[in-house]
Amino acid sequence: MPGHRPAVRPALPPVRLHSEAELARDALGTPLLSRAVRLARWAGPATRVGAGGELVDEQLPAAAEALGLPGDEDGAAEASEAWRIAVDTGLVEVVDAGEEREGEGEGTVRDRGSGEDKDAGYGTVTTGGNLSLITGGGPQDVLALWQDAFEVVFADAIAPFLDDLSEVVGKDGEIDFESLDWNPDAEADLLEGVLGNLYLLTVTEGGAGGGPVPLPALAASVIVPDDMGEPTDDVLEQVSDAMMRLDDQFRLLEPIGLVEYRPVDEALMVEEGAEPEPSVDDEDVSRYGLVKLTPLGLFGVRARLLEAGALAPAVGDLADRGADALLDGVAHYPETAARAETLAWLGRREPADAAAELLGAARGADRGAPLRRLHCQQALSLLGAEAEPAVRDVLDDRELGGLARVWLAERGTTDVPAPPESMIFWLAIDTIAAQLDAEGEGRGPGQDQGEGELQDLVEGLVGRHTGFFDTAWRVDHPATADVLEAMGRLHRDRKLAKEARKAAFKARSRPGT
């Protein structure tokens, strides 16, 4: 039918995000961004920076003190990192620093000791244009700032860690990248893959949900091939190496609020050939690291997935779209997400208008139409008496009359005309076609069908009508033959299953099919 298309299963399950206002508050409360804001407000005419925009060494103790950090090397490193976020997100602007500041993306090498860049020259700073957004902007402005900060931290996380940056600085003062044995694209792909898998585990019903994921399992998810039974020693060594790399990376990503992270127990990190401490419990998986995405992390990773072209829907995405988009969009959502999306859509409309729009969108003879009608019926069940006029208007419609009668009957309405036999059987075929599609069973011949509720539905329909298959094969529905074949596979009574297969053959042999 024009205007309709078969329902497409989304690549990722829908995520239920916190409101933008809640996420913005979370963003402002993250250690790294909040420190960056405080340093931007602390900075003044006397603040001195190097050519790369970094605070000069003499300024770091004062910056650490302004943040309430200790005056040691760790405090200086944390202050330096917060300052870098302030510069790279536009909270402060570097002026008069000699050469123009270069972007630090994936080519940046970070010194594990102080975190500073080894550039010469001095300059001053002024208030950045984005600082006013912290108090004067809206939630979207704050979240955009946080995403910029996340990008900076992500670039740091995939950069090589060095105890002493001088180790890779040549006589000419330039960094010798070739000596690092570092592939920025491979590092980015690994971390992107891990974050993508963590996102999937979080949003999948029956997955991790709100619970943490063991770091070994997460590392294995991007290292061990799907078709590998028992991992080889080489693969296990790769998983172990990836775990250690991820441990460093999640330690960096936690202060920006992306994850909650329990690091790998340092007692487990023994040198090769050394004996572990006697107190180490190798069976306690939590000691190998636990990680979970925060609500802000879900927002941030989803944004990256969308930018990469992935289908990563969020509950509420369809609230302002038409009923056809809603019914197609929720076709393969988990039940709770589909209900939440539908309630959000209904909340934007008057009940009578919503009912009429839903029923109009449910029509069609395309492959996705039965599932649209099923979701239309489920959406109508969330409406009250205001929907009744629109429902009664379709009682004589062959495609919608059956579901209209079901809706009215569920509300105890007694003055509903009995449906003709043709409508009863058409609804039976349509209902099973929708359930097959919802379960991902497909309707092609030769595919194994599931059991359970679908079998009960099939056997219940057949049991209520004597000679069901003698009539069913004549039903003028695009899915009749496929549904009858599926019933033949699903029905546990061999005699009736055989009748279903014979009926499917008749349906396919009917002229015009």
URLINVEN-V931846 format. One record per helix or strand of 2 or more residues. SS is the DSSP state (H for helix, E for strand). FROM is the first residue (numbers start at 1). LEN is the number of residues. If there is no record, write none. Layout:
BEGIN
ss:SS from:FROM len:LEN
ss:SS from:FROM len:LEN
END
This chain:
BEGIN
ss:H from:20 len:9
ss:H from:31 len:12
ss:H from:57 len:10
ss:H from:73 len:16
ss:E from:92 len:4
ss:E from:110 len:2
ss:E from:123 len:5
ss:H from:133 len:4
ss:H from:139 len:20
ss:E from:161 len:2
ss:H from:165 len:4
ss:H from:177 len:4
ss:H from:184 len:20
ss:E from:213 len:2
ss:H from:215 len:9
ss:H from:233 len:22
ss:E from:259 len:4
ss:H from:266 len:3
ss:H from:285 len:4
ss:E from:290 len:4
ss:H from:295 len:13
ss:H from:323 len:7
ss:H from:335 len:12
ss:H from:351 len:12
ss:H from:369 len:12
ss:H from:385 len:8
ss:H from:401 len:10
ss:H from:421 len:18
ss:H from:453 len:12
ss:H from:468 len:5
ss:H from:480 len:11
ss:H from:494 len:16
END
